[in-house]
Amino acid sequence: MTADDSFSRFADDDYPAYTMGRAAEMLGTTQGFLRAIGEARLITPLRSAGGHRRYSRYQLRIAARARELVDGGAPIEAACRIVILEDQLEEAQRINAEHHRTTQS
């Protein structure tokens, strides 16, 4: 593996580059919060060979949005559901826009 290959993995939003401790530190939250949103199935961290949770940048963005909602007073289960629905809406809008582009040509 070359240095360029290693760097490109870190540029990948889905590459599980962050340990639970580092992810919690970056989000300004606790490891317990990350476990809770995992239990609520908002995010599913990958596991290292040793069984440790690893998070991607995409998962950290999702967790940050959930944290924002919880900090605003939403129960964690509701925050997770809201984030899931927001993500589904964004995907549906992307698909709709792509459909419009292809049918307009």
Residue frames relative to the residue before (quaternion, step in Angstrom):
aa qw qx qy qz dx dy dz
M 1.0000 0.0000 0.0000 0.0000 0.00 0.00 0.00
T 0.3238 -0.7551 0.5412 0.1787 3.56 -0.92 0.94
A 0.6672 -0.4800 0.3777 0.4264 3.54 -1.31 0.22
D 0.6221 0.5436 -0.3422 0.4476 3.59 1.06 -0.73
D 0.6304 0.5254 -0.3306 0.4661 3.60 1.04 -0.78
S 0.6573 0.5105 -0.3100 0.4597 3.58 0.93 -0.88
F 0.6670 0.5011 -0.3055 0.4590 3.58 0.90 -0.89
S 0.6568 0.5240 -0.3309 0.4295 3.60 0.91 -0.85
R 0.5931 0.5549 -0.3760 0.4461 3.61 1.10 -0.54
F 0.6813 0.4824 -0.2961 0.4642 3.59 0.96 -0.80
A 0.6317 0.5099 -0.3322 0.4803 3.59 1.19 -0.42
D 0.5685 0.5978 -0.3624 0.4338 3.58 1.30 -0.34
D 0.4465 -0.7208 0.4698 0.2455 3.60 -0.67 1.10
D 0.7252 0.4399 -0.2363 0.4741 3.58 1.15 -0.56
Y 0.4994 0.6539 -0.4332 0.3679 3.60 1.24 -0.04
P 0.3654 -0.7619 0.4921 0.2095 3.63 -0.67 1.06
A 0.0339 0.8726 -0.4815 0.0749 3.55 0.41 1.27
Y 0.7531 0.4277 -0.2004 0.4581 3.59 1.13 -0.53
T 0.4166 -0.6842 0.5433 0.2512 3.54 -0.96 0.91
M 0.6715 -0.4860 0.3593 0.4288 3.55 -1.25 0.28
G 0.6590 0.5188 -0.3139 0.4451 3.59 0.90 -0.88
R 0.6769 0.4782 -0.2876 0.4800 3.56 0.93 -0.91
A 0.6363 0.5270 -0.3308 0.4560 3.59 0.97 -0.82
A 0.6557 0.5040 -0.3117 0.4679 3.60 0.91 -0.90
E 0.6477 0.5215 -0.3104 0.4606 3.57 0.99 -0.85
M 0.6644 0.5093 -0.3008 0.4568 3.58 0.92 -0.91
L 0.7232 0.4311 -0.2354 0.4855 3.59 1.05 -0.79
G 0.3883 -0.7248 0.4813 0.3038 3.55 1.24 -0.28
T 0.5702 0.5649 -0.3800 0.4598 3.54 1.06 0.78
T 0.5691 -0.5838 0.4458 0.3694 3.55 -1.27 -0.21
Q 0.6115 -0.5211 0.4386 0.4028 3.51 -1.30 0.28
G 0.5879 0.5831 -0.3540 0.4348 3.57 1.14 -0.62
F 0.6192 0.5276 -0.3415 0.4708 3.59 1.05 -0.73
L 0.6597 0.4981 -0.3121 0.4682 3.59 0.92 -0.86
R 0.6285 0.5137 -0.3359 0.4778 3.59 1.01 -0.73
A 0.6585 0.5299 -0.3085 0.4364 3.59 0.95 -0.91
I 0.6979 0.4329 -0.2966 0.4873 3.62 0.87 -0.79
G 0.5737 0.5470 -0.3735 0.4819 3.56 1.24 -0.34
E 0.6579 0.4982 -0.2972 0.4803 3.58 0.98 -0.86
A 0.6665 0.4741 -0.2866 0.4989 3.58 1.14 -0.65
R 0.4227 -0.7478 0.4082 0.3091 3.57 1.41 0.02
L 0.3079 0.7311 -0.5427 0.2760 3.56 1.06 0.68
I 0.7771 0.0042 0.0090 0.6293 3.56 0.99 -0.85
T 0.1778 -0.7524 0.6239 0.1143 3.53 -1.19 0.58
P 0.2481 -0.7931 0.5351 0.1518 3.58 -0.19 1.21
L 0.4793 -0.6173 0.5276 0.3329 3.52 -1.19 0.51
R 0.3400 -0.7252 0.5579 0.2173 3.56 -1.21 0.36
S 0.4410 -0.6646 0.5377 0.2733 3.54 -1.04 0.83
A 0.7044 -0.4283 0.3363 0.4553 3.57 -1.29 0.11
G 0.7017 0.4515 -0.2570 0.4876 3.58 1.11 -0.64
G 0.5948 -0.6152 0.3427 0.3877 3.59 1.30 0.10
H 0.4950 0.6622 -0.4298 0.3630 3.59 1.26 0.11
R 0.5120 -0.6426 0.4789 0.3092 3.56 -1.10 0.76
R 0.0563 -0.7701 0.6354 0.0102 3.54 -1.11 0.85
Y 0.1897 -0.8126 0.5492 0.0464 3.55 -0.89 1.03
S 0.3635 -0.7102 0.5631 0.2156 3.55 -1.18 0.69
R 0.6570 -0.4884 0.3819 0.4289 3.57 -1.28 0.18
Y 0.6108 0.5430 -0.3478 0.4594 3.58 1.04 -0.73
Q 0.6684 0.4897 -0.3013 0.4718 3.59 0.90 -0.88
L 0.6336 0.5237 -0.3372 0.4588 3.59 1.04 -0.68
R 0.6264 0.5188 -0.3425 0.4704 3.60 1.03 -0.67
I 0.6357 0.5164 -0.3173 0.4781 3.57 1.00 -0.83
A 0.6655 0.5018 -0.2958 0.4667 3.59 0.91 -0.95
A 0.6357 0.5320 -0.3292 0.4522 3.59 1.01 -0.80
R 0.6462 0.5046 -0.3240 0.4720 3.60 0.99 -0.77
A 0.6397 0.5105 -0.3261 0.4730 3.60 0.98 -0.80
R 0.6372 0.5307 -0.3230 0.4561 3.56 0.98 -0.84
E 0.6237 0.5466 -0.3258 0.4539 3.57 1.02 -0.85
L 0.6816 0.4822 -0.2839 0.4715 3.58 0.93 -0.90
V 0.6448 0.5068 -0.3184 0.4754 3.59 0.98 -0.82
D 0.6460 0.5124 -0.3169 0.4687 3.58 0.97 -0.83
G 0.6696 0.4899 -0.2854 0.4798 3.58 1.21 -0.55
G 0.6818 -0.5261 0.2716 0.4296 3.56 1.29 0.09
A 0.5165 0.6388 -0.4320 0.3722 3.60 1.22 -0.06
P 0.4926 -0.6148 0.5104 0.3448 3.59 -1.05 0.66
I 0.6344 -0.5797 0.3462 0.3764 3.58 -1.04 0.72
E 0.6362 0.5259 -0.3365 0.4533 3.61 0.99 -0.76
A 0.6606 0.4942 -0.3000 0.4790 3.58 0.99 -0.85
A 0.6312 0.5325 -0.3314 0.4563 3.58 0.97 -0.83
C 0.6537 0.5105 -0.3130 0.4627 3.58 0.94 -0.87
R 0.6570 0.5046 -0.3119 0.4652 3.58 0.94 -0.86
I 0.6348 0.5268 -0.3272 0.4610 3.60 0.95 -0.83
V 0.6658 0.4984 -0.3070 0.4626 3.59 0.87 -0.92
I 0.6326 0.5216 -0.3309 0.4672 3.60 0.97 -0.80
L 0.6807 0.4840 -0.2909 0.4667 3.59 0.90 -0.91
E 0.6214 0.5274 -0.3395 0.4695 3.59 1.03 -0.73
D 0.6584 0.5087 -0.3005 0.4663 3.57 0.96 -0.89
Q 0.6554 0.5041 -0.3080 0.4705 3.60 0.97 -0.82
L 0.6387 0.5224 -0.3204 0.4654 3.57 1.01 -0.81
E 0.6471 0.5181 -0.3200 0.4588 3.58 0.92 -0.89
E 0.6594 0.5010 -0.3041 0.4708 3.59 0.95 -0.85
A 0.6490 0.5117 -0.3165 0.4657 3.61 0.95 -0.84
Q 0.6520 0.5071 -0.3113 0.4700 3.59 1.00 -0.81
R 0.6307 0.5251 -0.3291 0.4670 3.58 1.05 -0.76
I 0.6615 0.4984 -0.2994 0.4737 3.58 0.94 -0.91
N 0.6428 0.5263 -0.3143 0.4593 3.59 0.98 -0.86
A 0.6591 0.5000 -0.3082 0.4696 3.60 0.92 -0.91
E 0.6437 0.5135 -0.3182 0.4698 3.60 0.99 -0.82
H 0.6326 0.5294 -0.3214 0.4651 3.57 1.00 -0.83
H 0.6586 0.5048 -0.3058 0.4668 3.58 0.94 -0.87
R 0.6382 0.5234 -0.3293 0.4587 3.59 0.98 -0.77
T 0.7064 0.4612 -0.2775 0.4597 3.60 0.87 -0.88
T 0.6987 0.4574 -0.2928 0.4656 3.62 1.02 -0.63
Q 0.6213 0.5477 -0.3347 0.4493 3.60 1.22 -0.40
S 0.6060 0.5968 -0.3503 0.3922 3.61 1.18 -0.41
